[in-house]
Amino acid sequence: MFTPRWPSLNLNESFRDPTEQMNLAERLPSGAAQRAAARMADIEPFHVMQIIARAKALEATGRSIVSMVVGEPDFPVAPLVRDAAVRVLEGGHVHYTPALGITPLREAISGWYQARYGVAVPASRVAVTTGSSGALLLTMGVLLNPGDEVLLADPGYPCNRHFVRALDGNPVGVAVGPGTAYQLTAQLVERHWTPRTRAALVCSPSNPTGTMISPQALRGIHEVVRQRGGILISDEIYHGLTYGAAALTALSLGDDVFVINSFSKYFGMTGFRLGWLIAPDAFITDVDKLAGNLFISPPDIAQRAALAAFEPDTVALLEERRELYRKQRDFLVPALKALGFEIPVMPQGAFYVYANCARFTDDSYAFCWDVLEKAGVAITPGLDFGRNEPRHHVRFSYPKPLEVLHEGVERLAEYLKMVKR
């Protein structure tokens, strides 16, 4: 379990007279003014970005690279969404909107929960955000005081713990494995809860594992968190991308949860940078206040284009694409197992395979570099996803045509034969 600690901050110290600030700077040790804030030491870069940069450099020289790195749909934006964005631009009126988003989109999101999940969510509780990243930042901003702890599964999406740290909270990574489908459980939350714990954050389906929390397990986590006076935060950005099992939204458990979602994954609108947050009534005024200060408003074009994402024809297209993702998963998982990768839990959602590569290496980062250079296949090292056995894991992202995945597997097979010699 990783539990980074840091000195507590006195926020009142930040509001100083400018002259006093200059005098303070003069009293600081030489070079201190050039130092970044202490929190930055705990916020790591995406290590895979170096691999992506190298892959692009190799492609620029004419090398063929099979990329299974980036977690992004491999389809163009849905036609109705594209056409709606074009109409907005042609109209020539693109402006600031309310901080919580335009009313028609907030109402459309509310209607989505009623139609998709049978859950009534008032539009007044919906905050449209600049990607799900904006939703995560707002959530941590309204919930956390310095030193407050948030429990998260390890392995997990790295930005989640970094958002906690950026808001002077303490991300507490709880090691999870195949026995719990790489997810938190009520028992794990109870075991790791302390007087400083403010919230537990769950992700289902998960990045990087693609696994899901069962409805019963999610209810158990919510009950434990509620009993301890905490907050459950549910990252649901891969909802819609499930295969054989429908995901339960945490909103069905009560109106005391924070739910984060996005137009990036299921709706295939990554470049529009649009997401949403459903917050309890007691927090929505603060969410509005913070959103206005941090972002002014979500992007106008993206919001009006997103209205077309809920059109029946768009949803029908997205469901066709979901079936293609399932076929890609159903090819890649057994193919990787046949090569010797261990995948103890079948991914039920998202578009990732988190594979144990301990049979081949005890340094997955070096392994990923070698696979790229020698086989022309780009994959993500476990180092980006936490402290729980990262050297023994790699992540494959599979929203690629089947012929591309076939080529990637063939190259891996040849590489593994070569390194065994």
Buried (B, 14 or more C-beta within 10 A) or exposed (E): EBEBEBEEBEEEEEEEEEEEEEEEEEEEEEEEEEEEEEBEEBBEEEBBEEBBEBBEEBBEEEEEBBBBBBBBBBBEBBEBBBEBBEEBEEEEEEEEBBBBBBEEBBBBBBEBBEEBBEBEBEBEBBBBBBBBBBBBBBBBBBBBEBBBBBBBBBBBBBBBBBBBBBBBBBBBBBBBBEEBBBBBBBEBBBEBBEEEBBBBBBBBBBBBBBBBBBBEBBBBBBBBBBEBEBBBBBBBBBBBBBBEEEBBBBBBBEBBBBBBBBBBBBBBBBEBBBBBBBBBEEBBEBBBBBBBEBBEBBBBBBBBBBBBBBBEEBBEBBEEBBEBBBEBBBBBBEBBBEBBBBBEBBBBBBBBBBBBBBEBBEBBBEBBBBBBBEBBBBBBBBBBBBBBBBBBBBBBBBBBEBEBBBBBBBBBBEBBEEEEE
